[in-house]
Amino acid sequence: MPNGLPIPVIIDCDTGVDDALALLFAVRHPGIDLRAVTCVAGNTDVDGVVHNTLTVLEQAGAPGIPVARGAERPLIEAPRSARHVHGHDGMGDLGLPAPRRLPADLDAVALLRREILASPRPVTLVPTAPLTNIALLLRTHPEVTRNIERIVFMGGAVGAGNATPVAEFNVWHDPEAAAILLTAGVPITMYGLDVFRRVVVPAAEVRGLRASTEPGARLAGDLLAHRPATPGSAPDDPTEDAGGLGDAGALCAVVDPEGLTTHRLPVEVSLGPGPARGQTVVDRRPRTGESELHEGTREQCLVDVGLDVDVQRYVRLYLETVATVAHSRPTAADGGSGAQR
């Protein structure tokens, strides 16, 4: 937090179990001023994402944050949900109450532009979803980059993928949008599967959250329990109830970047048809290869790629944050996002 001030943050998400975990963290950490949340199709359809996002914010005690509906499909591909992971409703089918309010009366791109340009300090943009909304924003309103401090996105992989052997879901869902993101011209951190999979909350801590009488903490426990760290574990396995933080780790990296080890590396997205489509090709070679020697060097984007993470540090940070009742949020009068506008 520069000068002790909270970091202005906007989340673009496809809520989603682990997006919900990220939202719970963002509204409760005193180092984050969550100015808005925008929604895109991904884990479930975009209307379901809006519904889930509004519900999570109400459960977390932060119902006034502006929420907007965004793209209902990728730039080129048909939408492909992940309900087999996140449940039919995208939120683990927990039977949560319907939200009591509606989203903002403007679309996601318009809300992103408004909140980025209106922020008194440069914004950190945290996409935890397919990058369609962000690509549309950058192509429609490139002037926003002058007030973006950094983009920390959950997506991509240096090693194995999850949507395909080499492609991570968010990038695979809309590869063209991810390629546009990499041309944003602002600092970018890639919080990919290589670190995403490692940050796991132990079973005892998950059970403690589920036993809480505070709605937000209890919801965090229920969400973590829905995503076991080791899918297919036996019923008597003591790690069965452990749960991965997933997208929430990207928010931990915003407030505690020293917990994430990054290397600045060239990254590009594979856009051609075939088994490599959607792969984030990360160049970790120590020297130029034969391809560049014979064909010339391609222009590549330099990205701070997450390669290692202090697991215990981020687990502790998350638990200490979500177990705390939401801090008193700043109002528009004192520079914060305030209530729905």
ABEGO torsion letter per residue (X at the ends): XBGGBBBBBBBBBBOEAAAAAAAAAAAABAABBBABBBBBBBABBAAAAAAAAAAAAAAAGBAABBBBBBBABBAABBBBBAAAAAEAAGAGGAGBBBBABBBBABBAAAAAAAAAAABABBBBBBBABBAAAAAAAAAABAAAAAABABBBBBEEBABBBAABAABBAAAAABAAAAAAAAAAGBBBBBBBAAAAAABBBBAAAAAAAAABABAAAAAAAAAAAABBABBGBBAABAAAABBBAEAAAAAAAAABAAABBBBBBBBBBBABBEAABGBBBBBABABBBAAAAAAEBBBBBBBBBBABBBAAAAAAAAAAAAABBBBBBBBAAAGBAEBBX
